[in-house]
Amino acid sequence: MNNRVRELREKHGWSQGELGERLDVSRQTINAIETGKYDPSLPLAFKIARLFGSRIETIFDPGKQS
C-alpha cells in the first residue's frame, strides 16, 4: 500500500528512530512501513494519523500497490 509516512516524517524533521519512539515502535518498523514492506495495524495507522494531524485516508492509499 502506498503511503506518505516518509514525506510527513521528513517534513517534521524527524529520523525514522524519532518517529518510532513517538509511536512506540522500532525504527525498523518505520522503515518497513515507508518502503511498503509492512502495512501497519489499524491501531498503529490511527496513531500515525493522529501524530501528523491527518486522516488515515490522506496518509495511506490501500487502492494502490507500491
Phi, psi and omega in degrees: 000134176288148177209166182250021185299313181299313180302312182291321178298313180295324178300326179274354179075025182261146171280169176299322179296318179296317178296318177302318179297318180295331182259358181062042174226170181281161174299324180297324177296317178299316178300317181295322177295313182297326182270001178079012179275348182214128174264125183293155174297162179300315178300321178291321178299320177295320178298318179297313181299315179298317181301320181269000179064036183231169173275150179307319184296337179274347180257319184245137178238094183291345182279350181237138177266143178277000000 
